[in-house]
């Protein structure tokens, strides 16, 4: 080994070490633009909302009022109705999307005829604008001139007031929400099912297991990560729902289909900006308080399997 080699080696090590540090630090710069955008569009407005929730504010003035907005929000009769409707709506839509999404996924991963076409049909409503869906179904479910009630009348059945009956309005909107969102749940479940090794099903057939036994003992446990994803996404969407309800009923008839989000919007439209901001903070805390523990619980259960 020559002297030049000995002298050159430390240099190479130095270059390798420097290059390693650069390779380690270089990818970190890719996070910077996203972090800046996230901070400006999410973190700053979130912390600002917590501050303005304790104020009575307009575009020109701000007056600190403490917990007055929260007290007013919780003493409104409409809040209890909106909170109850929000929970009912979120539970119904989440359960239906999980059940129907898994059922459709099982069918659409089998050897059914025109499987690709049927997948596209099921997923298509996800691509349609929520406002467009709301307006369309508002027309279809009209109690007098709607296509649905006219079809029922043609076979001798008196159609109900889907969106005008206080006892039916919320459930009618929930069904429309399920129709629109079940395609995404189906897609997630399809991804989970096709990832299951076929060896499991072949071994089950050799053992004489029925289709139901294979579904219950193989498919259901192994698509649990997909199930957790669908439950969390559906629950968040259900708790925060606004656009579909506003397009179909505006929270009516009366306050029968009001949710927390629509109550917040009505307060904002009336000029009570501080009160509506407090409502947004309350909604944020409710969603976080329900979804985060549920997410941790479901993930812990998944790891135990």
C-alpha positions in Angstrom: 0.0 0.0 0.0 1.5 3.3 -1.1 1.7 6.5 0.8 -0.6 8.1 -1.8 -3.2 5.4 -1.1 -3.0 6.0 2.7 -3.3 9.7 2.1 -6.2 9.3 -0.3 -8.3 7.0 1.9 -9.0 9.6 4.6 -10.1 11.9 1.9 -12.5 9.3 0.5 -13.8 8.6 4.0 -14.4 12.3 4.5 -16.2 12.5 1.1 -18.3 9.5 1.9 -19.1 10.8 5.4 -20.0 14.2 4.0 -22.1 12.6 1.2 -23.9 10.4 3.8 -24.8 13.5 5.8 -26.0 15.2 2.7 -28.0 12.1 1.7 -29.5 12.0 5.2 -30.4 15.7 5.2 -31.4 16.1 1.6 -34.8 14.2 1.6 -35.8 16.3 4.7 -36.0 19.4 2.5 -38.9 17.7 0.6 -41.0 18.0 3.8 -40.5 21.8 4.1 -43.0 23.0 1.4 -45.7 20.6 2.7 -44.9 21.6 6.3 -45.3 25.3 5.4 -48.5 24.8 3.5 -49.9 22.6 6.3 -49.0 25.2 8.9 -50.6 28.1 7.0 -53.7 26.3 6.0 -54.3 24.1 9.1 -52.3 24.9 12.2 -52.6 28.7 12.1 -56.4 28.7 11.4 -56.9 26.0 14.1 -55.2 28.0 16.8 -56.8 31.2 15.6 -60.2 29.5 15.9 -59.5 28.5 19.5 -58.8 32.2 20.2 -61.7 33.7 18.4 -64.1 31.2 20.0 -63.6 33.2 23.2 -64.4 36.5 21.5 -67.3 38.4 20.0 -65.7 39.4 16.7 -66.5 41.0 13.4 -64.2 41.9 10.5 -63.4 45.2 12.2 -63.5 44.5 16.0 -62.8 41.8 18.5 -64.1 41.7 22.1 -63.0 39.0 24.5 -66.0 37.4 26.2 -64.5 34.3 27.8 -66.8 31.2 27.8 -69.9 33.2 26.9 -70.1 31.7 23.4 -69.8 28.2 24.7 -72.5 28.7 27.3 -74.8 30.2 24.7 -74.2 27.4 22.3 -74.9 24.7 24.8 -78.1 26.4 26.1 -79.7 26.6 22.6 -82.5 24.0 22.2 -81.4 23.4 18.6 -78.0 22.1 19.8 -79.3 19.1 21.6 -81.3 18.2 18.4 -78.3 18.8 16.2 -76.0 16.7 18.5 -78.5 13.8 18.6 -79.0 14.0 14.8 -75.3 14.1 14.2 -74.7 10.9 16.3 -77.6 9.0 14.7 -76.5 10.1 11.2 -72.9 9.1 11.8 -73.8 5.7 13.3 -76.3 4.8 10.5 -74.0 5.8 7.6 -70.9 4.2 9.1 -72.6 0.9 9.8 -74.3 0.7 6.4 -71.1 1.6 4.5 -69.1 -1.1 6.3 -71.8 -3.8 5.9 -72.7 -3.0 2.3 -69.1 -2.2 1.3 -67.8 -5.6 2.5 -70.8 -7.4 0.9 -70.2 -5.7 -2.4 -66.4 -6.3 -2.2 -66.9 -10.0 -1.7 -69.2 -10.3 -4.7 -67.0 -8.1 -6.9 -63.9 -10.2 -6.1 -65.6 -13.4 -7.1 -66.0 -14.8 -10.6 -69.2 -12.8 -11.3 -70.0 -11.8 -14.9 -69.0 -8.3 -15.9 -67.1 -7.8 -12.7 -65.1 -4.8 -14.0 -68.3 -3.0 -15.2 -70.1 -3.6 -11.9 -67.1 -2.2 -10.0 -67.3 1.0 -12.0 -71.0 1.3 -11.4 -70.6 0.9 -7.7 -67.8 3.4 -7.5 -69.3 6.0 -9.9 -71.4 7.9 -7.3 -68.2 8.7 -5.3 -67.1 10.9 -8.3 -70.3 12.9 -8.4 -70.5 16.3 -6.6 -72.2 16.0 -3.2 -74.3 19.1 -3.9 -75.3 17.7 -7.3 -76.4 14.4 -5.6 -78.3 16.4 -3.0 -80.2 18.5 -5.6 -80.9 15.4 -7.7 -82.4 13.4 -4.9 -84.3 16.4 -3.6 -86.1 16.3 -6.9 -86.5 12.5 -7.0 -87.9 12.4 -3.5 -90.3 15.2 -3.8 -93.6 14.0 -2.1 -95.8 15.2 -5.0 -93.9 15.2 -8.3 -90.9 13.0 -7.4 -90.1 10.0 -9.5 -89.9 7.7 -6.4 -93.4 8.5 -5.1 -94.9 8.4 -8.6 -93.4 5.0 -9.1 -94.9 3.9 -5.8 -98.3 5.4 -6.7 -98.2 3.4 -10.0 -98.3 0.1 -8.0 -100.9 1.4 -5.5 -98.6 2.6 -2.7 -98.8 6.0 -1.2 -95.3 7.4 -0.9 -94.3 9.2 2.2 -92.8 12.7 2.5 -89.2 11.5 2.4 -87.8 15.0 3.0 -90.9 16.8 4.5 -91.8 14.3 7.2 -89.7 15.2 10.4 -89.5 11.5 11.3 -88.1 10.5 7.9 -86.0 13.4 6.7 -82.7 12.5 8.5 -82.9 8.8 7.6 -83.7 9.6 3.9 -80.6 11.8 3.7 -78.6 9.1 5.4 -79.6 6.6 2.8 -78.5 9.0 0.0 -75.2 9.4 1.8 -74.7 5.6 1.9 -75.6 5.4 -1.8 -72.9 8.0 -2.6 -70.2 6.8 -0.3 -70.5 3.0 -0.3 -68.4 2.9 -3.5 -65.3 4.1 -1.7 -65.8 1.6 1.1 -66.2 -1.1 -1.5 -62.9 -0.1 -3.1 -61.0 -0.2 0.2 -62.5 -3.6 1.0 -61.6 -5.0 -2.5 -58.0 -3.9 -1.9 -58.0 -5.8 1.4 -59.6 -8.9 0.0 -57.3 -9.2 -3.0 -54.3 -8.9 -0.7 -55.3 -12.1 1.2 -53.2 -15.1 -0.1 -55.3 -17.6 -2.0 -53.6 -20.4 -0.2 -55.9 -19.8 2.8 -59.0 -20.3 0.8 -57.6 -23.4 -0.9 -56.7 -24.9 2.4 -60.2 -24.2 3.7 -61.8 -25.9 0.7 -59.6 -28.9 1.2 -60.8 -29.1 4.8 -64.4 -28.9 3.6 -65.2 -25.4 4.8 -68.3 -23.8 3.4 -68.3 -20.3 1.7 -69.8 -18.8 4.8 -67.2 -20.4 7.1 -64.3 -19.2 4.9 -65.8 -15.7 4.8 -66.2 -15.5 8.6 -62.9 -17.2 9.6 -60.6 -15.9 6.8 -62.0 -12.8 5.1 -63.4 -10.9 8.0 -60.3 -11.2 10.3 -57.8 -10.5 7.5 -59.6 -7.4 6.1 -59.7 -5.9 9.6 -57.2 -3.1 8.6 -59.6 -2.2 5.7 -62.5 -2.3 8.1 -60.8 0.1 10.5 -60.1 2.5 7.6 -63.7 2.5 6.4 -65.1 2.9 10.0 -62.9 5.9 10.7 -63.4 7.6 7.4 -67.2 7.0 7.5 -67.4 8.2 11.1 -65.5 11.4 10.5 -67.6 12.1 7.4 -70.8 11.4 9.3 -69.9 13.6 12.2 -68.9 16.5 10.0 -71.7 16.2 7.4 -73.2 19.4 6.1 -73.3 19.8 2.3 -75.7 16.9 1.5 -78.1 17.9 4.3 -78.0 21.5 3.3 -78.6 20.7 -0.3 -81.5 18.4 0.4 -83.4 19.9 3.4 -81.4 22.9 4.7 -81.7 21.3 8.1 -85.5 21.1 7.9 -88.3 20.5 8.1 -88.0 22.8 11.1 -84.9 21.5 12.8 -85.6 17.8 12.2 -82.5 17.2 10.1 -80.2 19.8 11.6 -76.7 18.6 12.5 -74.0 20.4 14.5 -72.4 21.6 11.2 -75.7 23.1 9.9 -76.4 24.8 13.3 -72.9 26.3 13.1 -73.6 27.6 9.6 -76.9 29.1 10.5 -75.2 31.0 13.4 -72.6 32.3 11.0 -75.1 33.3 8.4 -77.0 35.3 11.1 -73.8 37.3 11.9 -72.9 35.5 15.2 -69.3 34.9 14.2 -67.9 34.3 17.6 -70.7 31.8 18.4 -70.2 29.9 15.2 -66.5 29.8 15.8 -67.2 28.3 19.3 -69.4 25.7 17.6 -66.6 24.8 15.2 -64.3 24.3 18.2 -66.9 22.1 19.9 -67.3 20.0 16.7 -63.6 19.6 16.4 -63.4 18.4 20.0 -66.3 16.0 19.5 -64.8 14.5 16.4 -61.4 14.2 18.0 -62.9 12.8 21.2 -64.8 10.1 19.4 -62.5 9.2 16.5 -59.1 9.2 18.2 -59.9 6.7 21.0 -61.8 4.5 18.6 -58.9 4.5 16.2 -56.4 3.6 18.9 -58.8 0.9 20.2 -59.4 -0.7 16.8 -55.7 -0.6 15.9 -54.8 -2.3 19.2 -57.3 -5.0 18.5 -55.9 -5.5 15.1 -52.4 -6.0 16.5 -53.7 -8.6 19.0 -55.0 -10.8 16.2 
